[in-house]
Amino acid sequence: MPVTDLGYSHVAVSPPGERIATLAGQSGHDAGGTLPETFESQLSQALRNVARAVTYIGCSTEDVMRLQIFVADCDSAKLAVTSRQLKAVWPGCRPAMTLVPVPRLALDGMLVVVEATATVPS
């Protein structure tokens, strides 16, 4: 995979006059508290949770300007899944992003956590 096409932007700038919102880490748990077993399913749910959270504050995924994604036991397969899913959610201009490999996350079976920063239109 070319380094220039990893599914994110290197820089994001908020428009003048907009407020900034930060979202705590969103896991792959669904509304019922179920945590899927696979990395791909957990990441997909975590990104849906980000979308739901920004919608709650009056934004959309287009307003997300930065992501931090924490991945347990990261490898090239998980990186490829991450890139693919980010491109699906943000087909155009993508948020700036840092992927942080970690040995373990807060709960047993948790494979990914996504933090987000979004601009809130005035």
C-alpha positions as CSV (number, residue, x, y, z in Angstrom):
1,M,0.0,0.0,0.0
2,P,1.5,3.4,-1.0
3,V,2.3,5.6,2.0
4,T,0.3,8.4,0.4
5,D,-3.0,6.5,0.4
6,L,-3.5,5.3,3.9
7,G,-7.1,6.7,4.3
8,Y,-6.4,10.0,6.0
9,S,-5.2,13.5,5.5
10,H,-2.1,14.9,7.1
11,V,-3.6,18.3,8.0
12,A,-7.1,19.5,8.9
13,V,-8.0,23.1,9.7
14,S,-11.2,24.2,11.4
15,P,-13.2,27.0,9.7
16,P,-13.0,30.4,11.3
17,G,-15.6,31.0,14.1
18,E,-16.5,27.3,14.7
19,R,-16.2,25.6,18.0
20,I,-14.2,22.4,18.6
21,A,-15.7,19.3,20.1
22,T,-13.6,16.3,21.4
23,L,-15.1,12.8,21.6
24,A,-13.9,10.3,24.2
25,G,-12.7,7.0,22.9
26,Q,-15.5,5.1,21.1
27,S,-15.3,1.3,21.2
28,G,-16.8,-1.3,19.1
29,H,-19.6,-1.9,21.6
30,D,-23.1,-1.6,20.1
31,A,-26.0,0.1,21.9
32,G,-26.8,-3.2,23.8
33,G,-23.3,-3.5,25.1
34,T,-22.3,-6.3,22.8
35,L,-18.7,-6.4,21.6
36,P,-18.1,-8.2,18.3
37,E,-15.2,-10.6,18.1
38,T,-13.4,-9.4,15.0
39,F,-11.3,-6.3,14.5
40,E,-13.2,-5.3,11.4
41,S,-16.6,-5.5,13.1
42,Q,-15.4,-3.6,16.1
43,L,-13.9,-0.8,14.0
44,S,-17.0,-0.5,11.9
45,Q,-19.1,-0.2,15.1
46,A,-16.7,2.3,16.7
47,L,-16.9,4.5,13.5
48,R,-20.7,4.2,13.7
49,N,-20.5,5.3,17.3
50,V,-18.4,8.3,16.3
51,A,-21.0,9.2,13.7
52,R,-23.8,8.9,16.2
53,A,-21.9,11.1,18.7
54,V,-21.2,13.9,16.3
55,T,-24.8,13.7,15.0
56,Y,-26.0,14.2,18.6
57,I,-24.1,17.5,18.8
58,G,-25.4,18.7,15.5
59,C,-22.5,17.7,13.3
60,S,-21.8,15.0,10.7
61,T,-18.8,12.9,9.9
62,E,-17.8,15.6,7.5
63,D,-17.2,17.9,10.5
64,V,-14.7,15.4,12.0
65,M,-11.2,16.9,11.5
66,R,-9.0,14.5,13.6
67,L,-9.0,10.9,14.7
68,Q,-6.8,8.9,17.1
69,I,-7.3,5.2,16.6
70,F,-5.8,2.9,19.2
71,V,-5.4,-0.7,17.9
72,A,-4.5,-3.7,20.0
73,D,-1.8,-5.9,18.5
74,C,-1.7,-3.8,15.3
75,D,-0.4,-5.5,12.1
76,S,-0.6,-4.8,8.4
77,A,-3.9,-6.6,8.0
78,K,-5.5,-4.3,10.6
79,L,-4.0,-1.3,9.0
80,A,-5.5,-2.3,5.6
81,V,-8.9,-2.8,7.3
82,T,-8.6,0.6,8.9
83,S,-7.7,2.4,5.7
84,R,-10.6,0.7,3.8
85,Q,-13.1,1.7,6.5
86,L,-11.9,5.3,6.7
87,K,-12.2,5.7,3.0
88,A,-15.8,4.3,3.1
89,V,-16.8,6.8,5.8
90,W,-14.8,9.7,4.4
91,P,-14.7,9.2,0.6
92,G,-13.5,12.7,-0.1
93,C,-11.4,14.8,2.3
94,R,-10.5,12.7,5.3
95,P,-9.7,13.7,8.8
96,A,-6.1,14.0,10.0
97,M,-5.3,10.7,11.9
98,T,-2.9,9.0,14.1
99,L,-3.0,5.3,14.6
100,V,-1.5,4.2,17.9
101,P,-0.6,0.5,18.3
102,V,-1.1,-0.7,21.8
103,P,-0.6,-4.1,23.5
104,R,-4.0,-4.0,25.2
105,L,-7.1,-1.9,25.6
106,A,-9.3,-1.3,28.7
107,L,-11.5,-4.4,28.5
108,D,-10.9,-8.0,27.6
109,G,-11.6,-8.6,23.9
110,M,-11.5,-4.9,23.0
111,L,-9.4,-4.5,19.8
112,V,-9.9,-0.8,18.8
113,V,-10.9,2.5,20.3
114,V,-11.5,5.7,18.2
115,E,-11.2,9.3,19.6
116,A,-12.4,12.1,17.4
117,T,-12.2,15.9,17.2
118,A,-14.9,17.7,15.3
119,T,-15.8,21.3,14.4
120,V,-19.3,22.4,15.5
121,P,-20.9,24.9,13.2
122,S,-21.9,28.2,14.8
